[in-house]
C-alpha cells in the first residue's frame, strides 16, 4: 500500500489522498474499533462533523473533527452528503457548502467500516469503550480495573500505551487492545503493549511510560508527549523513557502551562543557527563537543553560546541551567510540532 501511495502521489495528488483515506479505514477495520472512533476518523479526515443514524433501536451519534461528541439530533442530510449502510442505518458528513474532492470516498469507506462493525453483531465493547476508560484521567480505579479485565489486561502486569495519528505508517505492528481516542489534538490511535515488547516501526508514534493498568491514563499522556516530540523521518518514533522525568513533567503540565524559558527560546529560534545549536548543546557534554557535532570552530560556538545565554538570562551549560535548557527545548519542540498534521499528498 505504501509503495502504491508513493507512485500515485507523483501522478495524481488527489488520488493519493484518497488512497490514504482507504489505508486509514483499513487500519481501523483491522483494529475492530467502535462506531464513535470510525466517525471520529471520518470527521478528522473531512474536517467537518460526521454522523451515524439508526432507526431500530433509535440512535444518533455525531462526532466533531476533534473527536468530540456533538449533542442533539440532526435532520436527514442531503443525499449527496450521506451513504446508506443497511436498512434503517446511514452515515453522513455535515459539510457546510459544496462537497470537497474526497468527501465521497470518506463516506464510502466510513459506510463500509460501520457496516462491517455492525455486521459482526452487538458487542459490549462498542458501548463501553474500555480503552477510553483506561486513558481517561477522571475514571476511578474501580472503573479502570473493570475495563482492563474486559479487554484481557492483567492488573499486576505493567503496560505501555502507543500513540499514533490515524495516518501513521505501521510495520511489524504489535498485537494488543487498541482504539481511537478523542484528544485535544484530534483522534489518536492508541494501542496497549507490554512493558517489554518486540521492536516495531510506526511513523510517527510515541511510546508511553510503563505503568500498571490503573496508571494507563498517565502512560497515554506521556505517549502523546513522545509522539509530539517525534521528528520523521530522522526520529519517527520516540520512547518516553528516553527523556525520563522530563516527559512526565510535560505530560502533567499540559499545553496551557506558561513556561518563561520556552518563551525566551522562541527568540533564540529566530537566529538561523539557533535551534541546531541548542540541539547540539542538549545532546552533548561540552561546548567543544557541541562545536564538533555542528562542524564549526570552537570560537564560533562560544559566540553563539554567549548570545543564547544573554537571550535566556542564564548560563545553559552550568548547574540547573542544563535542566532548564532541556525542558525549554522539549517544550519548544512540542509547541511547534507538525507531526499530527495530515501529510501533503506529494509526501506519499
N, C-alpha and C positions, 0 to 999 in steps of 0.2 A: 504493500500500500504506500509506504513512504517513497519508494523508488518511483512509483506511478505519480505521486503528488509532485515530485521534482520535475518529471518530464512534462506533465501537463502545465505546470506553472510557467514554463518557458514558452508555451504555445497559447494558453488561454487562462489568464489570471482569474477570471470569474469562475471557470470550471474548476480551477484548483481550490478555490474557497468552497465550492460545492462538494468536492471530494473530501475536504476537511470536515465538513458537516457530517458526511456519511461515516467517516472514520470515528468521529466523536460519538455518534449514536451507536456504532458497532461496539465501542468500548463499554458504553453504558448498558447495552443489552447483555453483553458477556458478564458484566458485573452484577446483573439482576437487581439494578437499583429501582427504587419505588417511583410511583407516578409523579409525586411532587418533584423529585430530583430530575426526572425526564423533562418536566415543564420548566424547571429552573435552567436546564441546559438549553432548551429551545429559546427561552426568553433572553438568556445571555448572548446566544449566537445572533438572534434577531435584533436585539437592542430594544425590545418592547415586551409588554406583558404577554404571557401565554396562558391558555386556559384549557380545562377539561370539563366536560359535562356528561352526566349520566342520568337517565330518566328513571331507572329502576334498580336499586333504590335511588331516589333523587339525591344528586351530589354535584357540586360545582367546586372546582379548585382553580384559583387564579394565582399566578406567581409572577413577580416583577423581575426585571433584568438583573437585580442584585440578589435574587434568590429568596426575596421576602414574600410571605403570603399576603395576598391582597384581599380586602373584605368585599362582601356583597355579592349579589347575583348579577350576572351580565346577560343582557338580552341576546337573542340569537345573532351571531355575527354575519356579515355579508358572506355570500357563498364563496367568493374568491379568497376569503381570509380564513376559511375553515376546511377541515378534512374529516369525513366520517370514518369511524373505526369499525363499528358494528351497529346493529340495530339498537337505537337508543343511546349511543355513545358518540361523542365528537370532540375534537381538539381544535383550537383556533389560536391565531395571533391577533393581538389588539393593536394593529398598526394605525397610526393617525396619518392620513394621506395615502398616496399611492404605494402599492407594494414594492419592495426592493427586489433586486435580482434573485437573491437566494431564499426569499420567503417560501416559495413553492417547495423547494427541496427540504427546507427545515420542517415544514408542515408534513411533508410526505414521510420523512424519517421519524418524526415525532409520532405520527399516527401508527406507523409500523411498530415502533418500540412499545407504545402503550398497548397496542393490540396483543403483542407477544406477552407483555406483562400480565394483562388481564386474562389472556387465553390459558395461562397456567393455573387458573383457579384462584380463589381467595387466599390471601396469605396474611397472616397476622403481622408480619414484619412491615407490610406496606403502610399500616396504620400506626404502628408503634415506633418506627424509626429508631431502632435500638442504638445504632451508631450515633445518631443525632443526640440521644440522651447522654451517651458516654462522652461526647465532646462539648456538651453544654455545661458551662461552669456553674449554672444555677441549680442543676439537678442535685438531689440528695444522694448520699452514699447508698441508701437502700435501693433507689431507682437505678443507680449505676450497676450495682451488683445483679439486680434482676435482668437488666438489659444485657450485661456481659454473659450471664448464663444462657440467655436466649439465643445468642449467636456463637456459643461454644467457647468463650474465653474463660480461663480458669483464674479464680480470684487470687490465688497465691503466686501466679506467674507474672512476669514483667513483659510489657509490650511497648512498641513504639507506634506512633501514627505517622504515615507518609502523607504529605500534602502535595497535590499537583493540580495545575489547571486542566480543564477538560480537553485542551488541545495538546497536552503533553505527549511525547513520543516514548512508548514503552518498549523495552527489550529485556527478555528474561524476567517477565513480570511475576512477582511473588504471589502466593495464594494467601487469602485471609479475608475477613469481613471487610466490606467496602460499601461506600455510599457517596452521594454528592451532598455536601453540606453547604447551606447558605451562610455566607460571611459578609462582612462589610466590604470585602474586595470582590464579591461576586461568588458564584457557585464554585466550590473547590472539591475535587475528587480526593476523598480520604480513604486510606487503606490501613488496616492494623496488621503489623508483623511482629514476630517475637523480638525480644531484646537482642539476641544474637541471630543474625539472619545471613542467608547467602546473598552475595553481591548481585545487584540488578541495576539496570540503567533505566532511568526515566528523566527525560529532559523537557522542561525543567522540573525539579522537585526538591522538597525539603523533608528530611527525616528528623522526627522529634526526639526529645529526651526519653529515656526508658522509665516507665512508671508501672505501678500496679493498675488494675482496671479502674479503681476509683480515682486515679490521677490521670486518666487518658485525656481529660479536658486540658490539662496542663501540657501533655505531650503534643496535643493538637496545636495549641498556641505556639509552642516552640517550633513545631514543624512549619507553621505559617511564616514565622520569622526566618527560618532557614531557607524556605522557598524564596522569599523576597531578597535574600542575600545571594541567591544563585546568579551566576553570570554566564549563561550559554553563549558560545559553545565552550569557552575556556573552563568554566566551573558549572556544569549543568545541574549537578546535584550537591546539596550541602547537608552534612550531618550536624545536628545541633551540638553534639559533643565536641566538635572542632573548636567551637568558641566558648564551650563550658558555661559558666555562670553568667557571662555577658549576654548570651542569647536568652537565658531565663529572666534576667533583669529587663531586657527589651520586651519580652513577651508579657510580663506583668505590668510594665509601664503603659503600654498601648500607644497608639499614634497621637493621642491628644496631649500626651505629656510634653511639656516645653523643656527643651534642653539647650542651655546657653552655649555650650561648647559646639554643639552641632550647628547652631545658628552662625557662630563665628567661622566654622569650617566652610560654610557657603561662600564666604569672602575669599578663602584660600582657593576654592574651586574655580574662581574667576580667572586665576592665572592659568595659562596654557599648560604649565608644568605642575600645577597644584596637586591634583589628586593622585597622579602617578608617583609623586614624591611622598605624599602621605602614605600611600600604599607600601612603598619601599620602607618607610620608617617603621610601620607597624609589623612588617614581615621580617625585619632584620634586627640585629642586636646592637649595631653601632652605626655612626654616620658614615664611616669608611665602607662598611659592608653595604649600606644602602646606596652609596655612590657607585660601587662596583656593580650592584644589581641594575642600576639605571645606565651604566656605561658613561658616567660623567666624571669630571675631575672633582677631587675632594673639596677644593675651594668653592667650586660652583654649588656643590651640595651644601656646604656650610652657609653660603649666601642665601640659598633657599630656606634652610632651617631657620636662619635669623628672621627672615620675612614671615615664616609660619608662626614662630614664637611671638613676634610682635603683633600679629593679627589675632592669635588666640588669647594672648595675655598670660601665657605660662610656658615654661620650658617643656616641650612634648617628649623629651628623651630622658628626663630626670625624675626620680621618685614617682609620685602618683600621676605625674604628667603623662607617663606612658599609658596608664589605665584610662585617664581622661581622653587621651587622643584615640585609644582603641574604641571606646564606647561612642565617641563622636563620629568616628569613621564608619562604624557599623550603622549608626542612625542615619548618616548621610546616604549610605548605600540603600538602605531601606526606603527612605523618603523619595529617592529618585529611581527606584526600581521600575523597570518596564516589563518585567518578566511575566506579568499577568495580562499584558496586552495581547490581543489576538494577533499572531504573526501576519505580516503583509503577505498577500498571495505570491509575490515574487520570491519569498523566502523558502517556499517548499516546492 
